[in-house]
Amino acid sequence: MTAIRHESLWLAASPPPAFPQATGDLTVDVVVVGGGISGLTTALLCKRDGARVAVLERGTIAGGASGFTTAKISALQGTKLSEVERFHGAEGVAAYARASSEAIDWIEATVRDCALDCGFERIADVTWAADASEAESVAGAEQAARAAGLPVRATSEPPLPFPVDSAVVLERQAQFDPVRYLRGLAELIPGDDCHLFERSAVVHVDEGPPCAVTTDAGTTISAGAVVVCTNYPLLDRGLFFARMEAARSYLVAARLRDDAAPPQAMGISAGEPTRSVRPYRDPGGQAWVLVGGEGHMTGSEEATPERYDALERFARERFDVVDVPHRWSTQDGMPTDRLPYAGRYHPRASRLFVDCGHQKWGMTNGTVGARVVADLIAGRDNPYAELLDPNRVTVRSAPQVARAQLWVGAHLIGDRLAPAEASSADEVPAGEARVVRSGLGKVGVHRDDAGALHAVSLRCTHLGCLVHWNGAERSWDCPCHGSRFGIDGEVLAGPASRPLERREPPG
């Protein structure tokens, strides 16, 4: 039996590149924080405009959300267009769909012109109803897509190898290997006074002028502009934590038998629980199918290994599966008004920009946002700058903002009042974690499979919420703003930039 790896299929298939760490002070025109699709696309566009660019990545290129995606590149996006239409009207949804379609064309042209070997291919995208209860949502997705000018068609027999109640199909969407694509982009950045640094976490940004970006190693990079392209905004000054939620979702990669028929389209279900599928053929010709879904808010108690089991059952029931050797999860920023943020970081910002909130469609939204920001830095007009303005006011999203803040408030206060789960570290089973009483306070204690104990402060270093144990990924996750920490407190995902304090396991 093949061992199950808690690792993205994309990252496992591509050895990581070796870009240097930022170790000396530097002056450039633009600093880009984040080495995912929005950061690398922004950097490439700015370099093409003649700017000296420096990219700072906390870990390794494509090692964040962009390396853990299904990498579907679509303007249909499940039922997303219905949501955008509800908040932003006919003009808003038409602009969003047009921007997404243009992003697909831009990616295709970049792959072709730069000779990027990333398996890019055009393929149909499907939004389907698993049964009659989801049919109304599919009809709404079709209506919104047609209103947005997309040439969709309704059918009860989409190009999927399992029966559905109804579906809407959009041809000539796309998919690729996101890690191979991003590492191809990364190779285009260095040179001509441009730089790309890995293992260089940003801990402070001064807006200047000039801007000054400080890394965890004490290096300072000065620039005329800074673009924050992290999954969740690194800096609190834009109040994004009040307008954006962090959500996790899960994926498994199933290897198919040699004579099995993979799906001829990618797609996503219209109802809950969400099921997302896409085919993949690896460089050796082996056919796979990726199945995603089971999403929930970051820090929720729903983060359990059973999420993966549900996705594996779905795969085995609908495809001729040999094994399911890869499983992983990812995280997305979800703006309350259902559009990404790309533009000036806050109303007074003239040199600080942001591209975030890609709400599970980062391949298109990250590309669109990068083009918006690059145009703003260069002084050009962009047709989507107003639509994606981070400082927009969407009155219709007020209930969603209130709900998000109620969630934060409940955890900020309620978690402190909750009782400990154990009185001693001795009560923590192997492979699990507990909130353990320590004097008048509480600490988080994990016992690894070998029996060793790992104890950390529960106080998130971002804004002080208490972290929750994620049993699916064995991490400590913040329910307020999505920061994630390893078993010894190291930062796995921001906005936190400092690790959890390590503690002695209570006896």
C-alpha positions as CSV (number, residue, x, y, z in Angstrom):
1,M,0.0,0.0,0.0
2,T,1.3,3.5,-0.9
3,A,2.0,5.7,2.1
4,I,-0.3,8.7,2.5
5,R,1.5,12.0,2.4
6,H,0.2,15.1,3.9
7,E,1.7,17.1,1.1
8,S,0.5,19.0,-1.9
9,L,0.8,16.9,-5.1
10,W,2.2,19.9,-6.9
11,L,4.9,20.5,-4.3
12,A,5.8,16.9,-4.1
13,A,6.3,16.6,-7.8
14,S,8.6,19.6,-8.2
15,P,11.9,20.0,-6.3
16,P,12.1,23.4,-4.7
17,P,14.3,26.1,-6.3
18,A,17.1,27.7,-4.2
19,F,16.7,31.5,-4.1
20,P,18.9,33.3,-1.6
21,Q,17.9,34.8,1.7
22,A,17.8,38.6,2.0
23,T,21.0,39.3,4.0
24,G,22.0,42.9,3.1
25,D,20.3,46.2,2.9
26,L,19.1,47.2,-0.6
27,T,17.3,49.9,-2.5
28,V,14.8,49.2,-5.2
29,D,11.7,50.7,-6.8
30,V,9.1,48.1,-5.7
31,V,9.1,45.6,-2.9
32,V,6.6,42.7,-3.3
33,V,5.8,40.8,-0.1
34,G,4.8,37.2,-1.0
35,G,5.9,34.6,-3.5
36,G,2.5,33.3,-4.7
37,I,0.6,34.0,-7.9
38,S,-0.3,37.6,-7.1
39,G,3.2,38.5,-5.8
40,L,5.2,36.9,-8.7
41,T,2.7,38.2,-11.3
42,T,3.0,41.7,-9.8
43,A,6.8,41.5,-9.7
44,L,7.0,40.4,-13.3
45,L,4.7,43.2,-14.5
46,C,6.6,45.8,-12.6
47,K,9.9,44.5,-14.0
48,R,8.5,44.7,-17.5
49,D,7.6,48.4,-16.7
50,G,11.3,49.0,-16.0
51,A,11.1,49.0,-12.2
52,R,13.8,47.5,-10.0
53,V,11.9,44.9,-8.0
54,A,12.6,42.8,-4.9
55,V,10.3,39.9,-3.9
56,L,10.4,38.7,-0.2
57,E,8.9,35.3,0.5
58,R,8.6,34.0,4.1
59,G,9.2,30.4,3.1
60,T,9.8,29.1,-0.5
61,I,8.3,30.2,-3.8
62,A,4.8,28.7,-4.2
63,G,5.0,27.2,-0.7
64,G,1.9,29.0,0.5
65,A,-1.7,29.0,-0.7
66,S,-0.7,29.0,-4.4
67,G,1.0,25.7,-4.0
68,F,-2.0,24.1,-2.3
69,T,-4.7,25.0,-4.8
70,T,-6.6,22.8,-7.3
71,A,-5.3,25.3,-9.9
72,K,-8.6,25.7,-11.8
73,I,-8.5,28.8,-13.9
74,S,-12.1,29.7,-14.6
75,A,-14.5,32.6,-15.0
76,L,-17.5,30.4,-14.1
77,Q,-16.4,29.7,-10.5
78,G,-19.2,27.5,-9.2
79,T,-21.9,29.8,-7.8
80,K,-19.6,32.7,-7.2
81,L,-21.1,34.9,-10.0
82,S,-24.5,34.7,-8.3
83,E,-22.9,36.0,-5.1
84,V,-21.1,38.8,-6.9
85,E,-24.3,39.9,-8.7
86,R,-26.2,40.0,-5.4
87,F,-23.7,42.4,-3.9
88,H,-22.5,44.4,-6.9
89,G,-25.3,44.2,-9.4
90,A,-25.3,43.5,-13.1
91,E,-22.4,45.8,-13.9
92,G,-20.2,44.4,-11.1
93,V,-20.7,40.8,-12.1
94,A,-20.1,41.5,-15.8
95,A,-16.8,43.3,-15.0
96,Y,-15.8,40.5,-12.6
97,A,-16.4,37.8,-15.3
98,R,-14.7,39.9,-18.0
99,A,-11.6,40.4,-15.7
100,S,-11.5,36.6,-15.0
101,S,-11.7,35.7,-18.7
102,E,-8.9,38.2,-19.5
103,A,-6.8,36.7,-16.7
104,I,-7.1,33.3,-18.4
105,D,-6.0,34.7,-21.7
106,W,-3.1,36.6,-20.0
107,I,-1.9,33.4,-18.3
108,E,-2.1,31.5,-21.6
109,A,-0.1,34.1,-23.4
110,T,2.5,34.2,-20.6
111,V,2.9,30.4,-20.7
112,R,3.3,30.5,-24.5
113,D,5.6,33.6,-24.7
114,C,7.8,32.6,-21.8
115,A,7.9,28.9,-22.7
116,L,6.7,27.8,-19.3
117,D,6.4,24.0,-18.9
118,C,3.4,23.8,-16.6
119,G,0.8,21.6,-18.3
120,F,-1.5,24.5,-19.2
121,E,-4.5,23.3,-21.1
122,R,-7.9,24.6,-22.0
123,I,-10.8,22.6,-20.5
124,A,-14.5,23.0,-19.8
125,D,-15.7,24.0,-16.3
126,V,-18.9,22.7,-14.8
127,T,-21.1,23.8,-12.0
128,W,-23.4,20.8,-11.2
129,A,-26.4,19.9,-9.0
130,A,-25.9,16.6,-7.3
131,D,-29.7,16.3,-6.8
132,A,-32.8,18.3,-7.2
133,S,-32.2,20.3,-4.1
134,E,-29.2,22.0,-5.7
135,A,-30.9,22.7,-9.1
136,E,-32.1,26.2,-8.2
137,S,-28.5,27.2,-7.3
138,V,-27.3,25.9,-10.7
139,A,-30.0,27.8,-12.5
140,G,-28.9,30.9,-10.6
141,A,-25.3,30.3,-11.6
142,E,-26.4,30.0,-15.3
143,Q,-28.5,33.2,-15.1
144,A,-25.7,35.2,-13.5
145,A,-23.2,33.9,-16.1
146,R,-25.4,34.7,-19.0
147,A,-26.0,38.2,-17.6
148,A,-22.3,38.6,-17.3
149,G,-21.8,37.8,-21.0
150,L,-20.3,34.3,-20.6
151,P,-21.3,31.7,-23.3
152,V,-22.6,29.0,-20.9
153,R,-24.9,26.1,-21.7
154,A,-27.3,24.2,-19.5
155,T,-27.2,20.4,-19.7
156,S,-28.1,17.3,-17.7
157,E,-25.2,15.4,-19.1
158,P,-22.0,17.4,-18.5
159,P,-18.6,15.8,-19.4
160,L,-18.3,14.2,-15.9
161,P,-18.1,10.4,-15.3
162,F,-20.9,10.4,-12.8
163,P,-24.6,11.3,-13.0
164,V,-25.9,14.8,-11.9
165,D,-29.3,16.4,-11.7
166,S,-28.4,19.4,-13.8
167,A,-25.4,21.5,-14.7
168,V,-24.1,24.6,-16.4
169,V,-21.0,24.3,-18.6
170,L,-18.5,27.0,-19.7
171,E,-16.0,25.8,-22.4
172,R,-12.4,26.9,-22.9
173,Q,-11.5,27.5,-19.3
174,A,-8.1,26.2,-18.1
175,Q,-6.0,24.3,-15.6
176,F,-2.3,23.8,-15.0
177,D,0.4,22.7,-12.5
178,P,0.5,25.9,-10.3
179,V,3.9,25.2,-8.8
180,R,5.6,24.6,-12.2
181,Y,3.9,27.8,-13.4
182,L,5.0,29.9,-10.5
183,R,8.5,28.6,-10.4
184,G,8.7,29.5,-14.1
185,L,7.6,33.0,-13.3
186,A,10.1,33.2,-10.4
187,E,13.0,32.4,-12.8
188,L,12.1,35.5,-14.8
189,I,12.4,37.9,-11.8
190,P,16.2,38.1,-10.9
191,G,18.5,40.2,-13.1
192,D,18.5,43.8,-14.3
193,D,18.7,44.9,-10.6
194,C,15.7,42.8,-9.6
195,H,15.9,40.2,-6.8
196,L,13.9,37.3,-5.4
197,F,14.5,36.2,-1.8
198,E,13.2,33.2,0.0
199,R,13.2,32.5,3.8
200,S,12.9,36.2,4.3
201,A,9.8,37.0,6.5
202,V,8.7,40.6,6.6
203,V,8.2,41.9,10.2
204,H,7.7,45.7,9.6
205,V,6.8,48.1,6.9
206,D,7.3,51.9,7.1
207,E,5.4,53.8,4.5
208,G,8.0,56.5,4.2
209,P,8.9,58.1,1.9
210,P,10.8,56.2,1.1
211,C,9.2,52.9,2.2
212,A,11.3,50.7,4.3
213,V,10.7,46.9,4.7
214,T,12.4,45.1,7.5
215,T,12.8,41.3,7.5
216,D,13.2,38.9,10.5
217,A,16.9,38.8,9.9
218,G,17.2,42.6,10.3
219,T,17.7,43.4,6.7
220,T,16.1,46.6,5.4
221,I,15.0,47.2,1.8
222,S,14.1,50.7,0.8
223,A,11.6,51.3,-2.1
224,G,9.3,53.8,-3.7
225,A,6.4,51.3,-3.3
226,V,5.5,48.2,-1.4
227,V,2.9,45.6,-2.4
228,V,1.6,43.1,0.2
229,C,0.5,39.9,-1.6
230,T,0.2,37.6,1.3
231,N,-2.8,35.2,1.6
232,Y,-4.2,37.3,4.5
233,P,-2.9,41.0,4.7
234,L,0.3,41.2,6.7
235,L,-0.4,44.7,8.2
236,D,-3.4,45.7,10.3
237,R,-3.6,49.3,9.1
238,G,-6.1,48.6,6.4
239,L,-8.6,47.0,8.9
240,F,-8.9,44.0,6.6
241,F,-9.5,41.8,9.7
242,A,-12.9,43.5,10.0
243,R,-13.9,42.8,6.4
244,M,-12.4,39.4,5.6
245,E,-12.7,35.9,7.0
246,A,-10.2,33.0,6.8
247,A,-11.5,29.7,5.6
248,R,-9.9,26.3,5.2
249,S,-10.7,23.6,2.7
250,Y,-9.3,20.1,2.0
251,L,-8.1,18.1,-1.0
252,V,-7.1,14.6,-1.9
253,A,-5.3,13.4,-5.0
254,A,-6.4,10.0,-6.3
255,R,-4.3,7.9,-8.8
256,L,-6.6,6.3,-11.4
257,R,-6.2,2.9,-13.0
258,D,-4.5,2.9,-16.4
259,D,-7.7,2.1,-18.3
260,A,-9.9,4.4,-16.1
261,A,-11.6,7.4,-17.7
262,P,-10.7,10.7,-15.9
263,P,-13.3,13.5,-16.0
264,Q,-13.2,15.4,-19.3
265,A,-13.9,18.7,-17.4
266,M,-13.2,20.3,-14.1
267,G,-16.1,21.3,-11.9
268,I,-17.7,22.1,-8.6
269,S,-21.0,21.2,-7.0
270,A,-23.6,23.9,-6.3
271,G,-24.6,22.7,-2.9
272,E,-23.2,21.5,0.5
273,P,-21.0,19.7,1.2
274,T,-19.0,21.2,-1.6
275,R,-17.2,18.8,-4.0
276,S,-14.6,20.1,-6.4
277,V,-13.0,17.9,-9.1
278,R,-10.4,18.3,-11.7
279,P,-8.4,15.8,-13.8
280,Y,-4.6,15.8,-13.9
281,R,-2.0,13.8,-15.9
282,D,1.4,13.8,-14.4
283,P,4.6,14.1,-16.5
284,G,4.8,10.2,-16.7
285,G,1.3,10.0,-18.2
286,Q,-0.4,8.7,-15.1
287,A,-4.0,9.9,-14.8
288,W,-5.2,11.4,-11.5
289,V,-8.3,13.2,-10.1
290,L,-8.2,15.9,-7.5
291,V,-11.2,16.1,-5.2
292,G,-11.7,19.1,-2.9
293,G,-14.3,20.4,-0.4
294,E,-15.2,20.0,3.2
295,G,-14.5,23.7,4.0
296,H,-15.0,25.6,7.3
297,M,-13.8,28.7,9.1
298,T,-10.2,28.6,10.2
299,G,-9.9,27.7,13.9
300,S,-13.1,25.8,13.9
301,E,-13.5,22.5,15.8
302,E,-14.5,21.0,12.4
303,A,-10.7,20.7,11.5
304,T,-10.5,16.9,11.9
305,P,-9.0,14.0,9.8
306,E,-12.5,12.9,8.9
307,R,-12.6,15.7,6.3
308,Y,-10.1,13.8,4.2
309,D,-12.0,10.5,4.7
310,A,-15.2,12.1,3.2
311,L,-13.3,13.3,0.1
312,E,-11.6,9.9,-0.4
313,R,-15.0,8.2,-0.2
314,F,-16.4,10.5,-2.9
315,A,-13.4,9.8,-5.1
316,R,-13.6,6.0,-4.7
317,E,-17.4,5.9,-5.3
318,R,-17.1,7.8,-8.6
319,F,-13.8,7.0,-10.1
320,D,-11.7,3.8,-10.7
321,V,-9.1,4.6,-8.0
322,V,-5.9,2.7,-7.4
323,D,-4.9,4.7,-4.3
324,V,-5.1,8.1,-2.7
325,P,-1.5,9.0,-1.8
326,H,-1.8,12.7,-1.3
327,R,-4.0,14.8,1.0
328,W,-3.6,18.4,2.0
329,S,-5.5,21.5,3.1
330,T,-5.4,25.2,2.1
331,Q,-6.6,28.5,3.3
332,D,-8.3,31.4,1.6
333,G,-9.2,35.0,2.5
334,M,-13.0,35.6,2.0
335,P,-14.0,39.2,1.7
336,T,-17.5,39.9,3.2
337,D,-18.7,41.5,-0.1
338,R,-17.5,38.6,-2.3
339,L,-14.9,40.6,-4.3
340,P,-11.1,40.5,-3.9
341,Y,-9.1,43.5,-2.8
342,A,-6.5,45.0,-5.1
343,G,-5.2,48.5,-4.9
344,R,-4.2,51.1,-2.3
345,Y,-3.8,49.6,1.2
346,H,-5.8,52.3,3.0
347,P,-7.5,55.6,2.0
348,R,-4.3,57.6,2.7
349,A,-1.9,55.2,1.1
350,S,0.1,56.5,-1.8
351,R,3.0,54.0,-1.8
352,L,1.5,50.9,0.0
353,F,-0.6,48.5,-2.0
354,V,-2.4,45.2,-1.4
355,D,-3.7,42.2,-3.4
356,C,-5.6,39.6,-1.4
357,G,-9.0,38.1,-0.6
358,H,-9.0,35.7,-3.6
359,Q,-11.8,33.6,-2.1
360,K,-10.7,30.2,-3.5
361,W,-10.2,31.4,-7.1
362,G,-6.7,32.7,-6.7
363,M,-5.4,31.8,-10.2
364,T,-7.7,34.3,-11.9
365,N,-8.1,36.8,-9.0
366,G,-4.4,36.9,-8.2
367,T,-3.6,37.6,-11.8
368,V,-6.3,40.3,-12.1
369,G,-5.2,41.9,-8.9
370,A,-1.6,42.0,-9.9
371,R,-2.5,43.7,-13.1
372,V,-4.5,46.3,-11.2
373,V,-1.7,47.1,-8.8
374,A,1.0,47.2,-11.4
375,D,-1.1,49.7,-13.4
376,L,-1.6,51.9,-10.3
377,I,2.1,51.9,-9.6
378,A,2.9,52.8,-13.2
379,G,0.3,55.6,-13.2
380,R,-2.0,53.8,-15.7
381,D,-5.7,53.5,-15.6
382,N,-7.1,50.0,-15.1
383,P,-10.8,49.2,-15.8
384,Y,-11.1,47.0,-12.7
385,A,-9.4,49.3,-10.2
386,E,-12.6,50.8,-8.9
387,L,-14.4,47.4,-8.7
388,L,-11.6,45.9,-6.6
389,D,-10.7,49.0,-4.6
390,P,-9.7,47.8,-1.1
391,N,-11.3,51.0,0.4
392,R,-14.7,50.5,-1.3
393,V,-17.9,50.6,0.8
394,T,-20.5,47.9,0.1
395,V,-23.6,48.6,2.1
396,R,-25.1,45.2,1.2
397,S,-22.3,43.5,3.0
398,A,-23.1,45.0,6.4
399,P,-24.8,41.9,7.7
400,Q,-21.8,39.8,6.6
401,V,-19.4,42.2,8.3
402,A,-21.4,42.0,11.5
403,R,-21.4,38.2,11.4
404,A,-17.7,38.1,10.9
405,Q,-17.1,40.4,13.9
406,L,-19.5,38.4,16.0
407,W,-17.4,35.3,15.2
408,V,-14.3,37.2,16.2
409,G,-15.8,38.6,19.4
410,A,-17.2,35.3,20.5
411,H,-13.7,33.7,20.3
412,L,-11.8,36.7,21.7
413,I,-13.9,36.6,24.8
414,G,-15.5,33.2,25.0
415,D,-12.3,31.2,24.5
416,R,-10.8,32.8,27.6
417,L,-13.8,31.8,29.7
418,A,-13.8,28.2,28.4
419,P,-12.5,25.6,30.8
420,A,-9.3,23.7,30.2
421,E,-9.6,20.2,28.5
422,A,-7.0,18.6,30.8
423,S,-5.4,19.3,34.2
424,S,-2.0,17.7,33.2
425,A,0.0,17.0,30.1
426,D,-0.1,13.4,31.2
427,E,-3.7,13.3,29.9
428,V,-2.8,14.2,26.3
429,P,-2.9,11.1,24.1
430,A,-0.2,10.5,21.4
431,G,-0.9,12.3,18.2
432,E,-3.4,14.6,19.8
433,A,-3.5,17.9,21.7
434,R,-5.3,19.4,24.6
435,V,-5.8,22.8,26.3
436,V,-4.2,22.1,29.6
437,R,-4.6,24.1,32.9
438,S,-1.3,25.8,34.0
439,G,-1.6,27.7,37.2
440,L,-4.3,30.4,36.7
441,G,-3.9,30.1,32.9
442,K,-4.0,27.6,30.1
443,V,-1.4,26.3,27.6
444,G,-1.7,24.2,24.4
445,V,0.0,20.8,24.7
446,H,0.6,18.4,21.8
447,R,2.0,14.9,22.3
448,D,3.6,13.7,19.0
449,D,3.5,10.1,17.8
450,A,6.8,9.3,19.5
451,G,5.4,10.5,22.8
452,A,7.4,13.8,23.1
453,L,5.4,16.8,24.4
454,H,5.2,20.2,22.8
455,A,3.7,23.1,24.8
456,V,3.0,26.6,23.6
457,S,1.1,29.7,24.7
458,L,-2.4,29.8,23.2
459,R,-2.3,33.6,22.7
460,C,-2.0,34.4,19.0
461,T,0.8,36.9,18.4
462,H,-1.3,38.9,15.9
463,L,-4.1,40.4,18.0
464,G,-4.3,38.1,21.0
465,C,-7.1,35.6,20.2
466,L,-6.6,32.1,21.6
467,V,-5.6,29.5,19.0
468,H,-7.4,26.2,18.5
469,W,-5.9,22.8,17.7
470,N,-6.3,21.6,14.1
471,G,-6.3,17.9,14.2
472,A,-6.3,17.5,10.4
473,E,-3.0,19.3,10.0
474,R,-1.6,19.1,13.5
475,S,-1.3,22.9,13.9
476,W,-2.6,25.6,16.2
477,D,-4.9,27.9,14.2
478,C,-6.3,31.3,15.2
479,P,-10.1,31.5,14.7
480,C,-10.1,35.3,14.5
481,H,-7.9,36.2,11.6
482,G,-6.4,32.9,10.3
483,S,-2.8,32.8,11.6
484,R,-1.5,29.3,11.9
485,F,1.4,27.9,14.0
486,G,3.3,24.6,14.1
487,I,3.4,22.3,17.2
488,D,6.4,24.3,18.6
489,G,4.9,27.7,17.8
490,E,6.6,28.5,14.5
491,V,4.5,30.7,12.1
492,L,2.9,28.6,9.3
493,A,0.6,31.4,8.0
494,G,0.1,35.1,8.7
495,P,-1.0,37.7,9.5
496,A,1.0,36.8,12.6
497,S,4.8,37.4,12.1
498,R,6.0,36.2,15.5
499,P,5.9,32.6,16.8
500,L,3.8,31.4,19.8
501,E,5.8,31.4,23.0
502,R,7.0,28.0,24.0
503,R,6.1,26.8,27.5
504,E,6.9,24.0,29.8
505,P,4.3,21.2,29.7
506,P,2.2,21.3,32.9
507,G,2.8,18.3,35.1
